[in-house]
Amino acid sequence: MLEGLHVKNLVIIDEAEVSFSEGLNILTGETGAGKSVVIGSINLALGAKAGKNLVRAGKDSGFVELVFSVNEDTKNKLKCLDVVPEEGLVVITRKFTNERSMCKINGETVTISKIREVASILLDIHGQTENQTLLLPKNHLEILDRYCKEEVHPLKARLSSLVAEYREKENELTEYNADEAYIIRELDFLKYECSEIKKAKLIKGEEEELDKKVRKYSASSKIVNLVEEARTSLSDNGGADDSIGSIVRAMSRLSDVDDGAVELLNQISDIESLLNDFERSLSDYAEENLFDENDFMQSESRLDKIRAIFAKHGGSYETTLEFLETSLKQIEKFENSSEYKEKLSLEVEKLRGAILSECDKLTEARKKGAKELVGKVKQALVDLNFLQVEFELEFAKAKEFTAKGNDDVIFKISTNPGEELRSISEIASGGELSRIMLAIKSVMADTDEVPTLIFDEVDTGISGRTAQMVAEKMALISGKRQIIAITHLAQIAAMADSHYLIEKKSDKSHTATNIKKLDCKDEIMEIARILGGVAITENVINSAKEMKSLASEIKSKF
């Protein structure tokens, strides 16, 4: 759940920090106090687009931080996104300047897309714009699939694979049905390329060996000069040969005089022998590195040819052979195009049949799930004061299948007796739309398994008994999920497990929004303010106390 929110230097907030609790967290305040800024800050932390002039005037930067505690199930889901909670906590931070923003999860910099993926696991924000999604039938199928995801997901995965294969085969068949001139051109091109590769008689590793050889030939003049320099140092007058020979002769005479010099004679004789061996090795090396201009030219030409072929086909021996193999198959297909087209057509039709069969299975699974969903949503609507409501999910077949199947579904509703079922967009007012979405959210809460739900002014367009029923429904949901909600209604505020006041304070030069958690006494006074407006009389305060007492009694029955 969302444990805490910390906002600094954003819009009209200097700095605000609040700790949320389990159950129903209610935020209230005067119009214009900055309630939308608080929810907007949460949205920003979770990847919403940042507008201009977001940082408070006179400040270089601002930030918002969210702290979530997570259970084992949520931990496992986060690990799939390579996010590892630290001591059971996930901290999401987003810092803003006037030029850019930077996101972090547990101190590690991440992308906006990563933040949004993580957010989808941690919470669900419901605002007025989301109500409008109910007006679009394409979103109704998504809601249904989320509800029966256990049954639908495997079917959609198989269907997606089949459709991808079908599209690939269909595109290939389209190519074969292209004009004859294209096929002739493509066939000539592939034959030329394959002929070139075959004639080259490529050998694995040949390019590397030729490269070494050509490099060595290119440096041959330097090699010759250095070998000659070494030979000169050995054999010229006063060179190593003469010097070592003189020493050997001297030591030989010395050993005739003194037996103790024999060991020294042996040592210098070994050196003379090594030097002779070195001279022979140097001669052999010189022979091996004689510059052969004809061999050099042939090697360089062969290397250029190999590299030219490699350059056209991926840059290596392996990619060139892969191109050759693929091209030979393509040539065979082109040369036997009529037979291959017939075979391909049969494969496409077979795949189409398999896809339609999977679509039927998917439709069957959806209809089964729809029956359950419709029943639960209808009951939730009754709980929200749609007393004689009818709610259905209508199925129709789309003109063509996609990876999602071939179902078009649409929610239909009748809110008054005798009225025919019609699409939500045709009949729902703003208040009705909010309640319909709340009903769906209450049903989807267990399916989505999102630990925190945030409602931004879910009470739009409702009052009286309907407001009381909405309050009771939110309290009921909060028994399973943490709820954070902004409201203008006393009925909903009275149901709060934790109540927070958002207020704006101003002087001649400064305006700022603050958030504080209310104690029992302040909570009664805030409910009284919502009820009484400007004049808060003793009767209004008593009404607020009675509402809070009644709310506690109702919640004790859940």
Buried (B, 14 or more C-beta within 10 A) or exposed (E): BBBBBBBBBBBBBBEBEBBBBBBBBBBBBBEEBBBBBBBBBBBBBBBBEBEEEBBBEEBEBBBBBBBBBBEEEBBEBBEEBEBEBEEEEBBBBBBBBEEEBEBBBBEEEBEBEBBEBBBBBBBBBBBBEBBEEBEEBEBBBEBBBBBBBEBBEEBBEBBBEBBEBBEEBBEBBEBBEEEEEEBEEBBEEBBEBBEBBEEBEBEEEBBEEBBEBBEBBEEBEEBBEEBEEBBEEBEEEEEBBEEBEEBBEEBBEBBEEEEEBBEBBEEBBEEBEEBEEEBEEBEEEBEEBEEEEEEBEEBBEBBEBBBEBBEBBEEEBEEBBEBBEEBBEBBEBBEEBEEBBEEBBEBBEEBBEBBEEBBEBBBEBBBEBBEEBBEBBBBBBBBBBBEEBBBBBBBEEEEEBEBBBBBBBBBBBBBEEEEEEBBBBEBBEEBBBBBBBBBBBBBBBEBBEBBBBBBBBBBBEBEEEBBBBBBBBBBBBBEEBBBBBBBBBBBBBBBBBBBBBBBBEEEEEEEBBBBEBBEEEEBBBBBBBBBBEEEBEEEBBEBBBEBBEBBEEBBEEE
